[in-house]
Amino acid sequence: MNKHLLSIFDLTQKEVWEIISLAIKLKSGKSNTNHLAGKTLGMILEKPSTRTTVSFSVAMYQLGGFPLILDAKNLQRKRGETIHDTAKVLSGYIDGLMMRALSHKDVEEFAQHSTIPIINGLTDKEHPCQILGDLQTIVEANNIKSIEALKKIKVVFVGDGNNVANSLMGAAAVVGFDYVLARPSAIYNPDRAIFDNALAFAKVSGAKIDIMSDPKEAVKNADLIYTDVWTSMGEESQRDQRLKDFAPYQVNKTLLSYAKPTCKVMHCLPAIRGEEITSEVMDGPQSVIFEEAENRLHIQKAVLIKLMGK
């Protein structure tokens, strides 16, 4: 496995399955949890966080390590210290660093100058740890027992081509399952470089990657429908326009009726109930949203062990 986890593309099919399998084993309580005794994970938080901060903190504690939260507002970087210097200094203090960053380029620069593992806890481009937890949830919800079985599913993301959509598309391309993004127009397409990279990986894995405008057509034969907020952090000035554009893309009972009867619904949270998803669906029998949130804890443990374990 790579020294860092900056992108879902950093992982091979085999590594994705190993991480999911380890997370499920840890969740069942069948694995020793003292893997990271005496080790410290630093966490730089440039964006608000609930699940990422809590799951990584609890994961480190339960693995015998120490979670050190580093509020970006209180670091010397705010006064002009370079990423190069900060990375060099932190590498001498801690054993790993998780970053929830405004810029993906900053996380890449930290990794370039660090001698410790760097973990992408969210950037403007990707959210790989979220997606690994999502894959664990997909495996559990569909009783999947092998990577070959995982390749047979169809996942449809309904909404904005944001960082979560980018990483979910990347996961499909790496693993080999089918992925569709349903969005109103090309201005909401995923990142172009990530899309091109996904297409290149898909040629090898056999994944089918598609983008379309009709959400009802997109969710046909879907095993999972995934959605996220229509207005991400930093896009608040676009909120009114986005509400208009995405109104037909709400995940509700009507949209679910076009998918498989067994289709599950996912959301990375936080959700704006009544906008991108209805409470009826979110709290309904096809939702695995809160199982998905819980799995962030178990997948973080597996990632930490893989990157920081002995």
N, C-alpha and C positions, 0 to 999 in steps of 0.2 A: 504494500500500500504506500502511496505517496507520503512524503513527510508532512504535507499540509492538506487541508480540505478546504479549498477555495471555491470549487465548482463541482457540480454533479458529474461533469465530464472527467474529473480527476480519478474516478473510480471505474474499475472494470465490472463486467457482469458478475464475475466470481466474487469480487470484493463487496458488491452491493448485497449479494445473497448471504455472504458471511456476516455482514453487519446486521442484516435483518434477523438471521438465525440466532446470532448472539443476543440481540435485544429481546427476542422471544424467550430465550433461555433465562436471561436475567430477570425478565418479568415474572417467570414462573417460580423464581426463587431457587432454581436448580444449579446456580453457579456461585462460587465464592465471590463476595462483594468487597474484598479488601485489596483490590487490584492496584489502587493508586495511593496506598498508605504513604504519608510523608510528602506527597506531591501537591503543588499549588497550581491552580488554573486562574490566570488573570482574565478579567472580562472588561473590555472597553465598550461602553455603551454610549453611542452618539444619537440613538433614537429611542423613543419610549418602548418599553418592553414589559410583558407579563410572562408569557409562556417560556420565552427563550431564557430570560434571567433566572426564573424560578427553577426551570427544569435542569439547567446546567449547574446551578448552585446545589440543588438537592442531589443531583447525580454525583457530583464531586464528594459531597458529605457522605453519601451512602457507599461510595467506593473507597472511603477512608482518607480522602484528600481534603484540601482546603480551597474553597472558592473565594477569590479576592475581587470584589467589584471595584472597577476603576472608572469613576464618573468622568467622562470626557471633559466636562466643564472645569474640572479641578486638576487636570494634568497640565504639565508645562508646555504641551503642544499648543495650547491656547495662547501662550505667550511667544510662540514662534519656534520652539524646538522642532527640529526636523524629524520626519518619520525614521530616517536612518539612525539618528542618535537615540530616539526613544526605543526603537527595536533592539539596538545593541545593548542598551541598559537593561531593559526588561528581560532579555535573554539570559542575563546574569543573575536574575532574581527568582524567576518562576519557571515552571516546567512546560507550560503551554499557554496560549492566548486565544480567547474567543473574542471576535470583534463583531459588534452590531453597528455597521458603519454607513455613513451617508454615501461614500464613494467606493465602488468596487476596486478602483485603481489604488486607493489607499491600502486596502487589504492585501493586494498583490505586492505593493511596495514593502509592507511590513514583512511579508513572507520572504521577499528577496534579501532582506537584511537581518533576518532572525535565524538563530540556531536552535530555536524551539518550534514545535508545531503551531501553526496558525490555523484557526477554524473560522470559517465564514458563518457568523450567526445571523446574517442578513445584510445585503447591500442593495443598491439600486438595480443591480443586474440579476442577482441570484439569491436563493434561500435553500441551499442544499440539505441542511439538517432537517428543515421542515419536510422536505420531500422524502427523505429517508424514513422519517416517522410515518409519513403518508403511505409509503410502500409497505411498511410493517402492518399498518391498518388494513390495507388492501389484501395482503396475504392472509391475515387473520379472518377478515370478514368473508372471504371467499374460500376459506379452508384450503389454501394453496400449499402444496408440499414440495414444490421444486421450481427452479428458475424457468424450466420449460413450460410449466403450467402458468406461470406469471406472464409469459409472453403471449398468452392467448386472450388476455383481457383487452377491453376497449375503454379508455378513459377520455371523457369530454370535459374540457374546461370551458365554462360559460362565463364570459366577462372580458375584462381588460387583459391584454397581453403584458402583464407586469412581471416582477421578479419571480413570483411563485409560478406563474404560467411558464416562464422561461425554464425554470429548473425542472418542472414536471415534464415539459417537452423533452428536455435533455435526458431525464430518467427513462422516458419511453424509448428514446433513440439508443441509449446505452444498453438497456435490458432487452428491448425488442417487442414491446407491446404497442398497440395502436393508440394514437393520440390525435384528438381534434380540438382545435380552438375555435369557439364560436364567438365572434365579436361583430360590432356594427359595421365597421369600415376599416380600411387599411391604416388609418391613423392610430388604431389600437392594436396593431400587429405586435408580435414579440420583437425583441431586439434582433436586428438583422444578422449580426455576426453569430449570435447564439442559434438562430434559426438555420443558418447555413451550416454551422457545425453539427446541428442535430441531423440535418439531411445527410451529411457525410457519414455520421455514425450509423444512421438508419440503413444505409446501403449495406453495411456489414451485418447488423443485427436482424434485419428483416422488418423493422418497425415501419408502420405507415403513419406518416405525419401529414396532417391536413389542416387547412384554415378555411373557414366558411362563415357566411353571414346569417344563414337561417338556423336558429337554435333548435327548432323542432326537427329539422333534417339531421342536424349534427348529433342529436342524442339517440337516434335510432340505433338499437342493438347495444346501447351503452351499458357497461357493467358498473361504471361509476360516473357520477356527475359531480364536478368540482366547481366551486365558485369562491370568489373573494370580493372584498369591498370594491366598489366602482371608482372610488377616489382614494388613491394611496397617499401616504404621508408626503408632503411637499407639493401636492397637486390640488390643494384646497381652492385655489383661484379658479379651477376648471369645474368645480362641483356642479353648478347649475346646468352647464352644457352636458356633463356626463350623466346627470340624472335623466335628461331628455333622451340622450343617445342609447342608454342602457335599459330604459324602461321595459322594452320587449324581452329582455334577457334575464328577467327575474326567475330564480329557481323556485317554482311553485308546483302545486299538485297537477296543474294542466301540463306543464312541461314534462314532469315525471311520467305522465301517461303515455308519452311518445317513446320512452325508453323501455328496457326490459322490465318485467314485473319485479324481478329480483334486484334491480339497480339500487345501489347505495349512493348516498349523498355525503359529500365532504366539503369542509370549509376550514381554512387555516386559522381563522379567528384573528382579531375580533370581528364580529359580524354587526352589520347595521340591520337589525331585524325590520322587515317590511320594505327594505330596498332590494339588495341583491338576492335575498332569500326570505321566505315567509317563516314565521314562527311555527306554523302548521307542519312544514317540511322539516325545519331544524330540530323540532322536538318529536318528530314522527318516527314511525317504525323503520323507515328506510335510512334514517340518519345514523352515521357512525362518527359524527363530528366530535363528540366529547371523548369517545374512545381514542380518536385521532389525537386530541389534545393530550390525553394521558400518555400516549405512546411517545410523545416528545421526551419524556423522562427516560424511558427505557432505551430509545435510540441514541440519546446523548451519551448514556453510559457506554453503549457499544462503540460509539465513535471515539470517546475518550480513551477507552481501553486499547483500541486499535492504534491510536496515535501516540498515547502517552504511557502505555503499559510497558512492562519489562521486556 
